[in-house]
Amino acid sequence: MRAIWNGAIGFGLVNIPIKLYSATDSSTLDLDMLDSKDLSNIRFKRVNEKTGKEVVWENIVKGYKIEDKYIVLNDEDFEAASPEKSKVLSISQFVKETEIDPAFFETPYFLEPQKNGESAYKLLLKALTKTKMAGIGSFVLREREVLCLIRPYEDKILMVNRMRYPEEMRDFEDLKIPSGSAPKPAELKMAEQLIKSLATTFEPTKYKDTYNADLLKIIKQKAKGKKIKLAEVKEPEGKATDLMAMLKASLEKGKKKAG
């Protein structure tokens, strides 16, 4: 694993030197884009729109357009903006994790203590675990200020969850969400029973990405020259008049499965 950020956690007057690592890996198959005529690889190039010529990475700069003129930014300019946040992940408050809507959560990262930061790291980890709290903070990562949550992961390591800012959440007012009439008491009661019958403790190990495994089977079959048959799947229908019947059938199915 390679660190993607070096800095410190600002915890009151305590600074904990840390390294930041990505906590996730992509589970998708590595599919290449090919030309259908001869199966040659498709390459993407960075091209100058005026000359049509390819531009090498070291000649590419970043700029912001103001009044039809580009202002070019260099590494020093990015560091000059909030320099303290480029080096310190400062915790501004502590909250109960349940207070935060999951819609705000993005990418998770692992935090590793650097030399001389081990004791303070363990202290913060233990304190968060014991109080069942999490820290809200921010820092600059890859030229962007990141809002984040710092919390214990499996009570063994500190994890940072990147968060969305409120303004990044889209407004859903334009969507056609039916107001309609309230559900019938009998339907609501049966829906509650169905939910309770399916309620269990969350075990993440039960869930696996089966799509990629199924897709890989198809790839291997095609490699052997086999023809792939597409199974017909009907789109499910849900009529309002069928609600009670469907709820009853769902409950019965759950009882048989449990039995």
Buried (B, 14 or more C-beta within 10 A) or exposed (E): EEBEBEBBBBBEEEBBBBBBBEBEEEEEEEEEEEEEEEEEEEEEEEEEEEEEEEEEEEEEEEEEEEEEEEEEBEEEEBEEEEEEBBBBBBBEEBEEBEEBEEEBBEBBBBBBBBEEBEEBBEEBBEBBBEEEBBBBBBBBBEEEEBBBBBBBBEEEBBBBBBBEEEEEEEEEEEEEEEEEEEEEEEBEEBBEBBEEBEEEEEEEEEEEEEEEEEEEEEEEEEEEEEEEEEEEEEEEEEEEEEBEEBBEEBBEEBEEEEE
